[in-house]
Amino acid sequence: MSLSFGQEIKVEEKYANTARKLNTQQVLQTIAFGSCNNQNKSQEMWKYVVKSKPELWIWLGDNIYADTKDPSVMAKKYTRLKNNINYRRLLACAMVVGTWDDHDFGQNDAGKDFSAKNVSKRLLLDFLDVPKKASVRNRKGVYQSYTFGEEGKKVKVLLLDSRYFRDDLTRVKSLTKKYGANMNGKILGTEQWTWLEKELTDSDAQIHLICSGFQIIAEEHGFEKWANFPKERERLFQLLQKTNPNFPILLSGDRHIAEVAKIELEEIENPIYEITSSGLTHSWSSEREEPNQYRVGDLVINKNFAVMKIDWSEATPKVKVEVRGLENELFLTEDLN
């Protein structure tokens, strides 16, 4: 859907904008992240995110549940979240960046053919307070990168867009799987791949956070995942092998669960970890089996967010991840070194 001439739809500000400005010189020691936040449900989780005192919050998608092609409806939903007092407390203490998944893109499991994607892109960037002159405003998709810190203590955040360019999913007739493999399908698109290779090749960061709306490593489950596009998943792994960036860590959302996975890749000395944090406002209602050969530790089905703590006291940073929930309950912890 396109806007008529002169029509302006935006995320409104009812309160004075007290959000922290991005300070890319700041050395990050605590990063929080999560996904799947229905603006119509309780926003209590933000109280506990704030208690973790993150310098940076990363949205991993489904930041709201828009599920509409109507820009005015989508804008109202973003406004409802942005004016929530608990979320505004986060904005006051943490810098915020992010990408999207399907529900804030505008349609469940949608990809490149979603007709309202350009309007939803603008509203997402407005919600995230991305400057009007930012380069992402003038290209297709919402992929971006930010580097925080000083020499020897840099974190690079690479926000992938796994929606705008994604080919069709392949549906299967199965009681246990919704989607199968699209053997020649694409996720990122040519321009985004070129951008990503350059970002990884030219980087002097000590840690690289590669953020995707849906899971990258997992293979077995039958829902959206990079494994539904096996050539793209393999291309990403090959790019990591080729560029060999310092300390790559994958972050993802989408699944209404939290888990840590790791995979060994040839030519990369250390395993690559993926942290999935999903379910700020809603998660699985009951426990069930979901195999993941790459999972490390427990599967968390409670509402959750994740906290990454970075220790810069040695030449190689030490990284620890915690998955927490309401009342700051600790569900999972993992050292990534």
C-alpha positions in Angstrom: 0.0 0.0 0.0 1.4 3.4 -0.9 0.4 6.7 0.7 -1.4 9.3 -1.3 0.4 12.7 -2.0 0.7 14.7 1.1 -0.4 12.0 3.5 1.8 11.6 6.5 1.5 8.7 8.9 3.9 8.6 11.8 4.5 7.2 15.2 3.3 9.9 17.4 5.0 11.2 20.6 2.6 12.0 23.5 5.5 12.6 26.0 8.7 14.5 25.8 11.2 12.4 24.0 13.6 11.3 26.8 15.1 8.5 24.7 18.9 8.1 24.9 20.7 9.2 21.7 23.1 6.7 20.1 26.6 7.1 21.4 28.8 4.8 19.2 31.8 5.8 21.4 30.4 4.0 24.4 32.1 0.7 25.4 29.3 -1.8 25.9 29.3 -4.1 28.9 25.7 -5.1 29.1 23.4 -5.7 26.0 19.8 -6.8 26.3 17.7 -8.2 23.5 14.5 -10.0 22.7 11.5 -10.3 20.5 7.8 -11.1 20.2 6.1 -8.2 22.0 2.4 -7.8 21.5 1.5 -4.2 22.3 -2.0 -5.3 23.5 -0.5 -7.5 26.3 1.1 -6.6 29.6 4.4 -4.7 29.1 5.6 -5.7 32.6 8.8 -7.4 31.3 10.4 -4.0 30.6 10.7 -3.4 34.4 13.1 -6.4 34.6 15.0 -5.5 31.4 15.6 -2.0 32.9 16.9 -3.7 36.2 19.6 -5.4 34.1 20.9 -1.9 33.3 21.7 -2.5 29.6 23.6 0.2 27.6 22.0 -1.2 24.5 18.7 -2.9 23.7 18.4 -4.9 20.4 15.0 -5.6 18.9 15.0 -9.0 17.1 11.6 -8.7 15.4 7.8 -8.9 16.1 8.4 -5.7 18.0 4.7 -5.1 17.7 1.9 -7.3 16.2 0.8 -5.1 13.4 -0.6 -7.7 11.0 -2.1 -5.1 8.7 -1.5 -3.3 5.4 -3.1 -0.1 6.8 -0.3 2.4 7.8 -2.6 4.3 10.2 -3.4 1.1 12.1 0.3 0.1 12.2 1.3 3.6 13.4 -1.2 3.5 16.2 0.2 0.1 17.4 3.7 1.5 17.4 2.5 4.6 19.3 0.8 2.5 21.9 4.0 0.6 22.7 6.3 3.7 22.5 4.1 5.6 25.0 3.9 2.7 27.5 5.5 3.9 30.7 7.5 0.8 31.2 9.0 0.9 27.7 9.8 4.6 28.0 11.8 3.8 31.1 13.9 1.5 28.9 14.3 4.3 26.3 15.6 6.6 29.1 18.4 4.2 30.1 19.4 2.3 27.0 20.2 3.0 23.4 17.8 1.1 21.1 18.4 -0.5 17.6 16.7 -3.3 15.9 15.3 -5.2 12.9 11.9 -6.8 12.2 10.2 -10.1 11.7 6.9 -11.0 10.1 4.2 -9.4 12.4 5.8 -6.0 12.4 6.6 -6.4 8.7 2.8 -6.6 8.4 1.8 -10.2 7.7 2.4 -13.6 9.2 5.3 -15.4 7.5 5.3 -12.8 4.7 8.2 -12.1 2.3 9.2 -10.0 -0.6 5.7 -9.9 -2.2 4.1 -8.2 0.8 2.6 -5.1 -0.9 2.9 -2.7 2.1 6.5 -3.4 2.9 7.8 0.1 2.1 5.3 1.8 4.4 6.0 -0.7 7.2 9.7 -0.1 6.7 9.3 3.7 7.2 7.2 3.1 10.3 9.7 0.7 11.8 12.6 3.2 11.3 10.5 6.0 12.8 9.7 3.8 15.8 13.5 3.2 16.2 14.3 6.9 15.9 16.5 6.2 12.9 17.6 9.7 11.6 15.9 10.9 8.4 19.2 11.2 6.6 20.4 7.7 7.5 21.5 5.7 4.5 19.0 2.9 5.3 16.2 5.3 4.5 17.3 5.5 0.9 17.7 1.8 0.0 15.5 -1.2 0.0 15.2 -3.2 3.2 16.0 -2.3 6.8 19.4 -3.9 7.2 21.9 -1.7 9.1 25.1 -1.9 11.1 26.3 -0.1 14.2 29.8 -0.2 15.8 30.1 0.7 19.5 33.1 1.2 21.6 36.8 2.3 21.4 39.9 0.8 20.0 40.2 -2.8 21.3 36.7 -2.8 22.8 34.4 -2.6 19.9 31.1 -4.4 19.3 29.6 -4.4 15.8 25.8 -5.0 15.6 24.7 -6.3 12.1 20.9 -6.1 11.8 19.9 -8.4 8.9 16.6 -8.0 7.0 15.2 -11.5 6.5 11.8 -10.2 5.2 12.0 -7.6 2.5 13.9 -9.8 -0.1 12.8 -13.3 1.1 11.4 -15.7 -1.5 8.4 -17.9 -0.9 8.3 -20.5 1.7 7.6 -24.1 0.6 4.6 -25.5 2.4 4.4 -29.3 3.2 1.6 -31.6 4.0 2.7 -32.8 7.5 1.3 -33.0 11.0 4.6 -31.9 12.4 6.0 -29.5 9.8 4.6 -26.4 8.3 7.4 -25.6 5.8 10.0 -27.6 4.0 13.1 -26.6 2.0 13.0 -24.1 -0.9 16.2 -25.4 -2.5 16.9 -22.4 -4.6 15.2 -19.7 -2.5 16.8 -16.6 -1.3 16.6 -14.6 2.0 18.9 -11.6 1.9 19.0 -10.5 -1.8 22.0 -9.5 -3.8 22.6 -6.0 -2.4 22.3 -7.2 1.2 24.8 -10.0 0.6 27.3 -7.5 -0.9 26.8 -5.2 2.1 27.2 -8.0 4.6 30.5 -9.3 3.1 31.9 -5.7 3.2 30.8 -5.1 6.8 32.5 -8.3 7.9 35.6 -7.9 5.8 36.4 -4.4 6.8 35.5 -4.7 10.5 38.0 -4.1 13.3 35.5 -5.0 16.0 36.3 -7.6 18.7 32.7 -8.9 18.8 30.2 -9.2 16.0 26.5 -9.7 16.7 24.7 -10.9 13.6 20.9 -10.4 14.2 18.1 -12.2 12.3 14.4 -12.2 12.8 14.2 -16.0 12.7 16.6 -18.8 13.6 19.8 -19.5 11.7 21.3 -22.7 13.1 18.3 -24.9 13.9 17.3 -27.5 11.3 14.7 -29.8 12.8 11.6 -27.8 13.6 9.0 -27.2 10.9 8.5 -23.5 11.1 10.4 -20.5 9.7 14.1 -20.8 9.8 17.2 -20.3 7.6 17.3 -24.1 7.0 14.2 -23.7 4.9 16.5 -21.9 2.4 19.5 -24.3 2.6 21.7 -22.5 0.1 21.3 -19.2 1.9 22.2 -20.8 5.3 25.2 -22.4 3.8 26.2 -19.1 2.1 26.1 -17.4 5.4 28.3 -20.0 7.0 30.7 -19.9 4.1 30.9 -16.1 4.4 31.8 -16.4 8.1 34.5 -18.9 7.1 35.8 -16.6 4.4 35.8 -13.3 6.4 36.6 -15.0 9.8 35.4 -12.0 11.9 36.4 -11.7 15.5 33.9 -13.5 17.9 30.8 -13.9 15.7 27.6 -14.4 17.7 24.2 -15.0 16.1 21.0 -13.5 17.7 17.4 -14.4 16.7 13.8 -14.4 17.9 10.5 -15.5 16.4 9.9 -18.9 18.2 8.3 -17.8 21.6 11.0 -19.8 23.3 14.6 -19.1 24.3 17.6 -21.4 23.7 21.3 -21.4 23.0 22.7 -23.4 20.0 26.2 -23.8 18.7 27.8 -25.1 15.5 31.3 -26.0 14.5 32.5 -24.6 11.2 35.7 -25.6 9.4 38.4 -23.0 9.3 36.9 -21.2 12.3 38.7 -22.0 15.6 35.8 -21.6 18.0 32.2 -22.7 17.8 29.6 -20.2 16.7 26.8 -19.6 19.1 23.2 -18.5 18.4 21.1 -17.1 21.2 17.3 -17.1 20.6 15.3 -14.9 22.9 11.6 -14.7 22.1 8.5 -14.1 24.1 8.5 -10.8 25.9 4.7 -10.8 26.2 3.8 -14.4 25.3 5.4 -17.8 24.9 4.5 -21.4 24.7 1.5 -22.3 26.9 2.7 -25.8 27.7 5.9 -27.8 27.4 6.5 -30.0 24.4 9.4 -31.6 22.6 11.3 -29.8 20.0 14.5 -31.4 18.9 17.5 -29.3 18.1 20.8 -31.2 17.6 22.7 -27.9 18.2 21.0 -26.9 21.4 23.2 -26.2 24.5 21.5 -26.4 27.8 17.7 -26.2 28.4 14.8 -25.1 26.2 13.1 -22.2 27.9 9.3 -21.8 27.3 8.7 -19.0 29.7 8.3 -15.4 28.7 11.9 -14.1 28.5 14.5 -11.6 27.5 18.3 -12.1 27.2 21.2 -10.2 28.7 24.8 -10.4 27.3 27.5 -9.4 29.7 30.9 -8.5 28.3 34.2 -8.5 30.3 36.9 -6.4 28.6 39.5 -6.9 31.3 41.6 -9.3 29.2 42.9 -9.1 25.6 40.1 -11.4 24.4 36.7 -10.3 25.8 34.7 -12.8 27.8 31.0 -13.1 27.0 28.3 -14.5 29.2 24.6 -14.7 28.2 21.7 -15.0 30.6 18.0 -15.7 29.8 15.7 -14.1 32.3 12.0 -13.6 32.8 9.4 -11.9 35.0 10.6 -11.1 38.5 14.1 -11.3 37.0 14.0 -15.1 37.2 17.1 -16.7 35.7 16.3 -19.5 33.4 19.5 -20.1 31.5 23.1 -19.0 31.5 26.0 -19.8 29.1 29.6 -18.7 28.8 30.4 -18.3 25.1 34.2 -18.4 25.3 
